Amino acid sequence: MRRTLVTLLTLSLVAVVAVGVPSGSGATAAAETESAPNPWLDRRVLVIAHAGGEDENPHSTLYAYKRAQAAGVDMLEADLRITADGVVVVHHDATVTATTGAQGTVSNMTYAEVFALDNAYRFTPYQWSCGSCPVEDYIYRGVRTGEAPPPEGFEPEDFTIPEARRLFEEFPDMWLDLEVKGSGQLARDTVDGVVALIEEFDAHDRVVLASFEESTIDYIHEVYPEAVTSPSQDELVRYAFFDEPLDRHAMVQVPPTFNGVQLVTEEFVEQMHGEGLAVWVWMDAKAQEDEAFYRDLVRMGVDGLIVSRPTVGRAAVDAEGATWVAPAVPAPPGEVTVAPLATTATVSWTPPLDEGSAPVEAYTVRAEPVATIPVAGERAPVEVTVDTATTSVRLTGLVYSASYRIQVVATNEVGASEPAHSHEVVVGVPDVASIHPFVEAIAALIDEEIATGDANGNFGPARVASRQAMAAFLWRRAGTPPPGIPVVIPDVAGDHPFAPAIAWLVADGVAGSYDDGTFRPAAPASRQAVAAWLHRLVGESSDPGRCSEEGPFPDVPTGHPFCEAIAWAAATGVAAGYADGTFGPDRPLTRQAAAAWLHRLED
């Protein structure tokens, strides 16, 4: 914003702001007024492209603004005026001559007349407005009018005087620093137009409004009370000399020097920060538009550089390690995989490719029901939050046979990412309906990973439990311990898939071998053998009295070799007989009965 300061006297007054304010001044008054924290103090150091960067690209053209955005600036600065037919346009001077070579005053021209002009007519790579340079230096002259081709990716309209609306349309994610030019009714009409645009594009949180005229600033706050503004020249003077606070503003926008008077110093910046104001500096001399000068300002602590050379400004701020990183939530976590069991599911994911502006602090994993649950009870989401030390978690408390969609959200200090979703998953066991009489026991066995299903997830409840399967069930239930002593079992080689479980079972005396020393792992596990294994496993003391008078079942008499174990199993409720009152000691144990016995053993 190239404000022409009216007189040296006025600037000398403004300069007092830079050399300090007496104690008891506006600094104290502002401190005594409670207000919300100023977010613009945290948004630093901003590279702000003045007029799109008129030392690099044609002044106030969409071409310039697009090139500035591509250069990585944080904000676009624009000057606003209004045409005779009420269209707010982006243009600095009251007349169109400096940039277009045409004659006319913006406020006396229609938008159609303004729009037809070549706003790059007087631009050269070394002077933003030149009236007498060699013709070959006007590198963009004629693009607007079709006499020269536009650069690749651009249109002739990118080289005209644009509507202010185009800034909101073309740059929906950019901050805009908009100065209302002119005074009186023209300025008020311009304010009305730009406020309407802010409302239309819901741009309240990304627009700063400024004006050289205090009356215009007053009008801005009258019609748009929530406006973010910087003070006019007169307000700065009154702040310096009469302790008038600047608490209706968010930042000051000032030049670094004027006629040798140093306005911006470390003390000035510190003072403004103490007042709760950010400091943005606009260059008032071409010699200031270089990397060294920009870097000096950054070292002074300023919060924004309003520059005519966006690429140089970007490089200077980056070189000082002061690059503004906008607060950003993480990207969604990577692929989500789910391993469902009966009423639990293990959820795994990969970290987000982009953590945002701060490290990921936690992940929240949520299971959302998506289908009717065929059992009694209300469906409810299940949610757990874990720290970043893990990318896998087990969800418990899911409803058997229910369908869920799992989502994982990454969170940093700014907020939560968009969720990463899994495909729909169903917990439960396919061949064990929710009304199966042993569903609870089988589900517990699956969830505790004591038992597993086949390749299709089926449990095979009515199938016979083999001796090796029962050995594995008991071994896993015990926590997969190693065998107490080395054992050699002829029919269980070291590479047998159940060798560790069988070795532990035999070595610890839970199970015995046949007379020939074999274990016969694939053979069915009889009900009497499993009763004996469980009896030994829990360390139940011998009690011959259980079988001294009569056996526990008609087919388990007192002299039966497993009478005591079967009597214990019946007495404790671990095992039950058949409907006819028999136990069937020699009959093979089914997998569903094995699940029930182990489940009751836990109880």
N, C-alpha and C positions, 0 to 999 in steps of 0.2 A: 504494500500500500504506500505509494509514493506521495505522502502528504507533504505539501509545500507549506512549511511553517512561516507564518505570515511575517513576523518581524524578528530580528535578532533579539530584541528585548523580551519578546514572548518566549523565545527559546531559552534565553538565559534564565527565565523564571522556571521553565520546565526543568532546566538542568539542576536546579536546587534539589529536585527529587533524587538526583544521582549522588549528591554529596551529603545527604542525611536530612532527617527531619528532627526538629527539637523534641526532647522528651515531653510527654503529655500531648503529643500530636495525634494525628489520625491513626497512627499505629496502635496507640492505647485505646482509642475509641472503638476501633474495629475489633480489638481483642476482647473488649467487654461485650460485644454483640455475638451471641451464640448463633451459629449457622451450620448448615450441613457441610461436611468436608468438600473441598473443591477437587473434583476428579482430575481437572486439567493440570494440577500440580504433580500428579503421578504419570501423566502422559508426556514423557520426555525421553530424548530430545527429538522433537518433531521437525521433519524437513517439510517445509511448506512452499509450494511452487507459486511464486508471485506471478499472476497473469498467465500461469502455465509455464513460466520460465522464459521470459522474453529475450534473454540473451542467447538462448539456444533454439527457440522456435517462435513463430509469429505470435505477437502479443494477443492474449485473450481469444485465441482460436481453439476450437475443439481439437485441432491437430496438436496444438501445444499441450493441452490438458491430457490428451491421450498419451503423448510422449512422456509427459511428466509421471503419469501413473506407471507407465512401463519402466521408468527409471527407478521406481520404488519409493516415491515420495509418500509421506504420511497424510498430506492434506493439500487441498487446492485452494488458492486464494483468487478471488475474483471481485471486480468492481462492477456495480450495478447502476444502470440508469433506466429511464422509462421513455418509450417513444410517444409520439403524438397520439397514437391510437391505443395507448395503455398496455403495451407489451414490455415487460421487464427484460432487458438485454444485458449482456456482459460487455462492458466497454468502460474504459478509464476516463477519457477526456469528454468534455461537453460537446466537442465537435468531432467529426470523423476524419479530419485531415491527416493527423499524425500517422495513422496506420493504413489508410486507404488511398490517400492522395486526392480524394474527392472533397467537395465542399458541403457543409451543412451541419446543423446542430441536431443532435440525437432527439431532443425533446420536440423539435419541429418537424421531424421526419416520421413517416409511417414505418411500420416494421417491414413491409414489403420493400420499401426504398433502402432501408438499412441492410436487409438480408441480401440484396442484390450486389452489395459492395464486396470488393476484393480486400479482405482484411490483412492479407500478407503482401500487399502491393509495395510497401516501403521497407519490408524486412530484408536485412542482409545478415550473414553469419557473424558480423562484427559490430552491427549497430541495429537496434530494434526498430528504429525509424530513421531512414535516411532519404533526404529529398534530392540528393545530387550525386549518388554513387554510380559507378559504372553499371551499365544496364545488365551485364552478365552476372553481377553480384546479387541481383534480385531473384534468388533461386526458386522462390515459390510464386512469383508474380504470374498471374494468368491462370493459375490452377482453378481458382474460384470461378472464373468466367469461361472455362473450357478451352482457353488458348494454350494451355500446357497440361500434360497428364499429371494426375495426382500421384504421390508416392504409393507404392504397393500397400494395399490394405486400407487405404483412405479414400475419401470421396471429396468432390469439389466443395460440398457444403461444410466440410471441416475447416475451410479457410475463409469463412464469412464471419460477420458479427453474429454470434449465436444468441438465441433466447436463453435466459437463465434456466428455463425449464429443462434444457438439454443437459445441464450439469446434474440435475437430479435424476434424469433418465439414464444418462450414460455412466454415471459413477454412483450407483446405489449404495456402495459400501465405503465410500470415501468421506472423510470429514471435509467440510467446506467452510472457509473463512471469507465471509461476504461483506464487502464494504459498500454501504449506500452512499452514492455520490450526490452532489447537488445539495440544495437546501429548500426550505419552504415547502410549498404544496407538492412540487415535483418529488422531493425526497419522501414526503409522507405517502404519496401514491406508490412510489417504489417500495416502501416498507410494506404497504398493504399487499402488493403483488407478491413479494417474496415470502411474507408470512402465509399467504394462501398456498404457496408452493410447499412450504414446510408442512402445513397441515395435510395437504393432498398426498404427499409422499411419506408422511409419518417420519419426518427427518428431525424431530425435536432434539434427539441426542447426538446429532452429528453436524450441527450448524452453529457457527459463531457469527454474530452480527456486529458490525462496527460502523462508525461514521466520524468524520472530522467535526461535524456539527453536534453540539450538545442537545439542541432542540430535537434533532433527529433521534438521538439516543433516548431522550425523554419519551418521544412518541412510540419508539419501539417497545419500551417497557409499559406504556399505557395500553397498547393494543395486544401485546404479547408478553404478559408478565413473566412467563417462565423463560424468556430469552436469555441466552448466554451472550454477554457483551464485553467489550473493552472500553475504557473511558476515552472521552474526547480530550482534546488539548486543554480546553478550559477547566475540565475537571481535574486534570493533573496539576495545573497551576494552583487551583484552590486547595488541593491536597497538600502541596508543598508549603503554601504560605498561610493557610487558614485552618489546617487540621481537618479538612472535610474528608470523611472516610470514602473509600471506594468500594464499599461492601456490596454494591449491587452488580459488581463486575467479577469476572472470572480470571481475567488476565490483562496485562498492559501490553500494547503493541507500540514499540518506540524505535527510533533510529539509534545506532550506536554513537554517533557524533554529529555535531553540526558546527561548521566554521571553526573547527579546532576545539569545540567544547565537548568533553567526554561525558556522554549521558549514561552509558551502560558500563558499570564497573561491578566487581564482585560484591562490594558493599550495597550497591543499588539492588542487585539481584537478591541478596540476602534479606534486604529490607522489604522488598516486594513479597518474597516468600513468607516473611513474618506477618504480612498483611493478608496472607491467604491468596495471593495472586501469582499466577504464572507469568513468566516474562518471555515475550516473543519479540524478536528483533528483526526489523526490516532495513535492508541496506539502502543508504541514501547517496552512495557514490559508486561508480563502476569499479574503482580500485578495491573496494571492499568485497567484490564478488570473486573471491578466490579461496582456495582450500585453506591456506594458512590463516586468513582472517576468520573464516568460519570456525576453524578449530580453536582459535583464541577465544571466541565467544562461548563455545561449548565448555572450555575450561573455566570460564567465569561462572558457569552454572546456569546459563539461560536454558529455557525450556523449549524454545522453538526458534528456528531460523527461517525467515521469509526470504527466499532466495530467487534470483533471476537465472541461476545456473543449477537446475535440479540435479544433474548428474554429479556435479562437483559437490553440492551440498550433501548428497547422499554419501559420497565417498568420505567427506570430512567427518561426518557424524559416525560413520562406521569405523573409521580409523581411530577415533577417540574412544571406541568401545561404548558409545552412548546410544546405540541403536534402540529405537522404541520397538518393543515387542508387545503387540496388543494382547491383552488378556484373552486367552483362548482355552476352551475346554479341549480335552483330548479327542482324537479321532476315535471311532468305535474300535473295540478290540477286534483281533483277527478271528479266524475261523473258530466257531464254537462246535465242539463235538460232545456228545452225550452218550454215556454208557448206562442205560437204565437197568435197574434190577427189579425187585418186587415192590417195595415202597420207598426206595432210595434211587438216586441217580448220581453218577460221578460226571461232573461237568468240567471240561477242559477248554482252554482258549489260548490264543497267542496275544502278546501285548500289542497295543495300537502302534501303527507305524509312526504316528505323530502324537507326542505327549501333550501338545499344546504349548502354552507359555510357561508351564510349570510341571514338575515331575508328577506322574500318576501316584496318588496316595493310597488308593483303595479300589477294589472291584466289588460291585454288587451283582449278585447272581439271583435271578428271580425265575421261578417256575410258575407260569400262568396257565390255569386250566383252560382247555379249548374244546373239550368234548364232554358229553354227559357221562357222569360216573355211575356205573351200574351197581353201586352199593349204597347203603344208607349213609346219610351224613352230608353236610354242606361242603361244597368245593371251596377251597380258599387258596390263594397264592402262597407259595413258600419262598422266603427271601433270606439270603445270608450275605453279609459283607465281610470281605477278607482283605488283608493288607497285600502289598505288592510282592511279598516274598513268595507267593504262590500263584500259579496260573491254573489251579485245579482245586475243586472243592466237591465234597459230597453233600448233596441235598437229602435231608431226611424228612419224614412226615408227609410224604406224598401218599395219595390215596390209590390203593390197589386197583388196577385195571383202568386208571384214568389216563387221558391224553393231556400232554402239556407241551407248551412251547417255551423253551428256555431262552432268556435274554441275559446278556452280560453288559454291564455299563462300567466304564472307567471314569474315575473322578480325580481331579486335581484341585488345587486351591481356588480355581476360578469356578468350577462347576462340573457337571456330569456330561459325558459324551452321549451321542445317540446310541441306542442299544444295538448290539450285535445279536442276531437271532439264530437259534438252531432250527432245524427242521422239526416237525411235530414228532414227539416221541410218546410211547405208551409204556408206562411202568406195569409190572405184573409178569406173570408167567403164562405164556400162550395156552398151554394145555391144562392149566389149573384155574377153573372159573372162580369168580369171587364168592360163589355160594358153595364151593367145594368144602366138605367137612374138615379137611386138614389145611385149608388155605392159610390160616394164621401161622401154623407151624412151618409149612413149606416156605412162606414168604420170609419168615425169620431166618431160616436156613440159607436162603438165597441172599438176603440183605447182609447177613454176617459173613458171606462168602465162604461158608462152611461147605455148601454144595453148589454146584454149577449145573446149568442146563446143557443140552447138546448144541450142535452148531446152529440149530434153529431157535434156540432159547427154551426148548421144551424140557420139563423136569422128568416126565415119565412117572407119574405118581404110582401107578399100579404095577410098574415093572419091579422085578426082583432086585434087591440091593445085593451087589456082590461083596465078597469079603474085602477086596481091595478098595471098593468104594466106601465101605464102612470104616476101614482103616483110615482112609483119607479124611472122612468126616470128623472122626475123633481127633486125628492129628491136627487138623486145622482149628478145631474147637479149643485145643490145648495151646494154640499159638505157634504151631509148627516147630516144636522143640527137636533137637538132635537126639539120637538114641543114647541112653545112658552108658551102654557098653557096646562094643562092636559085636555084631552077630552075622552069621553066615546062613542064608536060607537058600537051599538048592534051586528052588524054582522062582526065585526073585533075584535077578541079576542086578548089578549096580546101576545099570542104565534103565531099569524098569521104571515106567512113569510114576509108579507108586512106591518105589523102593524106600525113600526116606520115611514115609508114613508107616509102612509095614515094619521096617527095622525098628522104629521107635516103639511100636505097639508090642512087638515081641520082646525087645530088650528090656522094656519096663515091666514085663510080666502081665500086661493087660490082656494079650492074646497068646495062645500057645500054638505050637505046630502039631501037625499030624504025626503019627507014630514013625513015619518014614522021614521026618524032619522037614517035610514040605509045608508051605502055607496055603497053596492052592488059591491064588489070588482071584481068579476068575470064577471060582465056585460061588454058588449062592450062600449068603450069610444066613444061618439058621436063627430062629427066634431065641432059642436057648443060648446059642453062642453069644449073640449080641447082649442078652441079659447079663451073661457072665462078664463080658467086657465092661459094660457100664458099671456093674457092681464093683469090679476091681478098680476101675478108673476113678471113681469117687472116693475110694479108700474106705468103703464101708467095712466095719469090723465083722468078723465071722460070728454068726449067731445060729448055732445048730438047732436051737430051740424052735426056730421058725418052722422046721420040718420034723419035729420030734414026734408029734402025734398024728398029723395028717398033712398031706401035701396041699399046696395052695389051689390046685386045680385037679379035676378028676384024672387028667392025663399027665399029672406031675406028682407022682407019689413020693412018700418020704424018702425012699431009697434012690430017687432019681439023682444022677450026678450033678445036675444044675438046680436042684430043688431050692437050695438056699438063695441063690441069685434070683431065681424066678419069683420066689416068695417075697424077696426084698423089692423087686420091681413092682409087684402087684400091690404091696403094702404102701409103698410111697406114691403110687399113682403113676409111675413112669410107664408101665405097661399094663394092658388090660387083655382079657381073654376074648374069645369069640362069643357070639350070641348064644351058642349052645353050652356055654360055660367052660369050654375047654381052652387050653392055651396054645396047643399045637406046637410043642417045643421043637420038633424036627422040621416044621414047615419053614420055607424061606421067608425072610422078612421083606416086605415090600418097601419101596422108597418112601411112600407116604407114611407108613408106620414108623420107619426110621426117623423121619422128620418129626413126627409126633412125640416119639420117645425122647429125642434130644431136646425138644422144646419143653417137655414136661420136666426133664432133668434140670433145666435152667431154673424152673419155678421151684 
